[in-house]
Amino acid sequence: MRSLIDILELDVTEIKELIDKANDIIANPVKYSEKCRGKKLATLFFEPSTRTRLSFEAAMYELGGNVLGFSEAQSSSAAKGESIADTAKTTSCYADIIAMRHPKEGAPLVAAMNASIPVINAGDGGHNHPTQTLTDLLTIQREKGRLNNLTVGFCGDLKFGRTVHSLINALSRYENIKFVLVSPEELKLPSYVKETLKKNNLEYVQTTDLDSVMPELDILYMTRVQRERFFNEEDYLRLKDSYILRPERLNTAKADLAIMHPLPRVNEISVEIDSDPRACYFKQVLNGKYIRMALILKLLEVE
């Protein structure tokens, strides 16, 4: 039995298999519509989520399975003080696989150590979000046709953005990737993530100026400044509008730039960009369902 807590638990061959499987699901949905008949997914969401939770639920339903679970800590026994370990052991009696989101880093790992069924980390604090990373990799592969030879710009909150940390770790294993890190000084990429880049001898540039680097980007990965990760409201209000992507900012961008965003968006991408063919963030949402279908099949060992 295998769980997925961190994207680095999957090697590049396994990632390719998942991407190939997701592409096959997209091409042949009917072939997969009964694959998980009789199987149950438990969604244990101790923190609010729209896309991730609905995406996991849609994935399981489209595989012919069923879903049970909760969408906030208050509607679980955690509100009475139940431990993560006991929640995992209990849920293992009812379901075949768990998707867990938790505000505390490491909680899904504790669940995986105590569950007798596979656990998928659906986001733990500012730490990991491996299925968002798989979603991003599938999107990049479908938009660019490759996962190597790319200049990838990350813009916004690079300090607390778990999606950014996970995607950098994942992409660092592919050839000829250059990272461009655009953020306010206060929200720079943490040094432990930069260590990964240095260890793999990867080229990266840090800047506060998005416009100056726009022409070289193959991918622009925008992020929101996350109010919930700030200790004080003044800092949040000062930094929240640091980078807003408006149509005129794309005048110098490549014609085949892929604009990505893990969502939810607040105001960092103008809605006018939505109709630009380079906008990929809603395609990303759909890709998330397909890659989660592929992952559920893999962890349940369904042929």
N, C-alpha and C positions, 0 to 999 in steps of 0.2 A: 504494500500500500504506500502510495506516495502523495505528498502534499506539495503546494507551491506557495512559499513564503516570500522568496526573493528572486528576482529575475535571473540572478547569476547561478541559480540552481539548475537552469536550463542551459545546455551548451548550444552552440550555433547550429549544429545538426538538428537538434530537437526543435529549435525555433523555426528552422526551415520546414521541418515536417508539419508543425502546427500551421504555418503560413500556407503551405501547400494544401493541407486539409481544409482550412478556412476558404481558400479559393475554390476548392472542389464543392464545398457546401453552398457557396454563392452560385456556382454554375449548376448544381444538381440538388436543389433543396429537398425534393420529394424523396430522394434516396436516403436522406437522413431523418425523415419525419417520424419514424417509429423506433429509432435506435435506443432511446432511453425509456421505452414504455415500461411502466412498473417501477421506475427509479424516482427517488425523491431528493430534491435539493433543499437544504435548509439555509435561508438567508438570515444571518445573525448580524444585524446592523445596529451598532451601539452609537452611531453618529449619522446625521442626516445625509441622504444621497438620493439623487434622482436617477441619473444615467446609469451608474454602476449597478444599483439594485435592480432597476427595471431591465437592464441589459442582461443580467444573470437570469432573471425570471423569464424573460422572453426567450433566451437561449435554451433553457430547460424545457419550456413549453413547446418550442419548435422542434425539439428532439423527441417529443412525445412523452416527456416526463411530467412530474408534478412538483409543486413548490410549497414549502411552509416556512414560517419564520416570523421575525418582527423587524420593524423599521426604526425603532428608537429604544434606547436603554430603559426608558421609563415603562415601556410595555413588556419588559422581561423581568425575570427574577433577580437581575443585577440590581434593580431598584430596592430589593430586600437584602442585598449584600451577598448574593451568590457569587462564588469565584468563577473566573474564566474556565479553570480546569473542570469544575463540576458542570458548568453549562455545556462544555464540550462532551463530557462523558454522557450527560443526559441526552443531548441531541443525537449522539451516535446510536441511541436506542430507536430513534424515529426515522432517521434519514440515511441516505447512501453517500452524501457528499455535503460539505459545508462551505459557504462563502461568507467570510467574516470581515466586517469593517469595525475598527475600534479607534478611539482617539489616543489610546496609549500605545506607544511603540513597543513592539514585542508581544502584544496580546495574541495575535493569530499564531505565533510560534508556540506560545504556552498551550493554546487550544490544540494545535497539531500534535504536541507531545502527549496530550491526554485523550485525544479522540481515537476511536477505533475505525474511523472512516477518513478519507482524504479531506484536507482543509485547504481552501484557497484564500490567500490574503487579498481582501478587497480594499486595502488601504489601512495602514496603521500610523496614525499621527503624521508627522512630517517625514516618515521613514521610507516606507516602501509601498508601491502600488503596481505589482507585476503585471496584472491584466491590462492596466492602462498602457503599460510599456509594450505589451504584445499588440494591443490595438494600434499604437503609434507605429510599430515596426511593419505591421500589415499595411497600414495606410501609406507609409513611405514606399514600401515595395510595390504597391498597386499604382501609386502616382508617378514614381520615378523609375520603376522597373529594376531597382537595385538597392542594396543596403551598404554599398561601398562607394568610394570616390564621390563624396558629398561634402559640401560646406553647410553646416547646420548652425543656424542662429537661434539662441534661446534669449527671450526678452521678457523682463518684468521681475517677478519675485523668484530669484534663483537661490535664495537662502532657505526658505521654508517649503519650496515647491517640490514635493516628493516625486511628482511625475517627471520633473527635470532630472533629478538625481538618478532615478531608475533608468531613464532613457539614455543618459550619458554613459552610465555603467554598461548598458547593453550595447550601445553603438561603438564603445571603445574596443570591441573585439573584432570589428570589421576594418578592412584595409582602406587607407587613405581618406580618413574622416578628419575634417578640420572643424573645431568648435569656435563659435563666436558668441561670447557671453556678454549680454547687454543688460545692465541693471544700475540702479542707484548704488552708491557706495555702501549704504546700510544693508542692501539686500543681495550682496555679492555671493557667488557660489561658495559654500563652505570648504574649508581647506581639506577636509577628509575626502571630498569628491574630487578636488583638484589632484590629490595624491594618486588617484586612479589614472588620471590623464598623464601625469608625470611618469608613473610606473610603466605605462604602455607607450611612452615617447610620442604622445599625441600632441599635435599642434593646436594651441588655443590662444585666443585673443580676448582680453577683457576691455570693455569700453562702457562709457555712459551714453554714447551717442549712436542711436540706431541709424540715423540717416546716412552717416559716413560709411557704414558697412553694408547697407542694403544691396548695392549692385552686385556683391559677390555671393549672396546667399542662394543656395538651392532650396533650402527649407527655412521657413521662419516659424519658430514655435513660440507663440505668445502665451503668457500666463497672467492670471489676475494677481493683484496684491491682496493677500488673504487676510481679511479683517480678523478671523478667528485665531490666527497664529500670533497676533500682536498683544503685548502686555499693556500698551497704552494707546488710547484712541488718538492722541495728538500725532504720534508717529505715523499711524495708519493714514490719517487725513492728509498729512503732509506728503506722503509718498504714493497715494492711491492713483493719482493721475499722471504719474511719471512718464508713461508711454501710452499714447493712444494712436492706434493705427487707423489713419484716414486715407481716402483714395489718393490724395496728392502725394502721400508718403511713398506710394508704390510707383511713382513716375520713373524712378531709377532702377526699379527691381527687374529681375529677369522675367521674360514672358512666360516661362514655365516654373516660376517660383511656386512652391506648395506652402500655403499658409495654414498652420495647424494651431489647435488650442484644445486643451483637455476639457474645457468647459467646467463649471458654468462661467459664462462671460458676464462681467458687470458693465464696464464701458470701455475696456481696453482695445476692442475692435469695433469700429463704427459699423452700424447695420448696413451702411451703403456698400461695404465690402462683400456682404453676403452674396450679391449677384455677380461678383468678379469670378471668372472661371478658375482663378488660383486659390479661391477659398475652399479649404478641404475639411473644415471642422465638423460639419454635419455628416460628411462622408465618414469621418472618423467615428462618430457615434454609431453608425450602422455597422462599420467594420468591427466595432467592439462586440456586438452581438455574435458575429460569425466566429471571431477568434475565441470567444468564451465557449461557444458550442464545441469548437475543436479541442479546447482544453478539458472540458468536462468529459468528452469521449476518451481522451488520453488518460486522465486520472481514474476514470471508472473502468479503464481497460476494455472498452467496448470496441469490437472489431467493426 
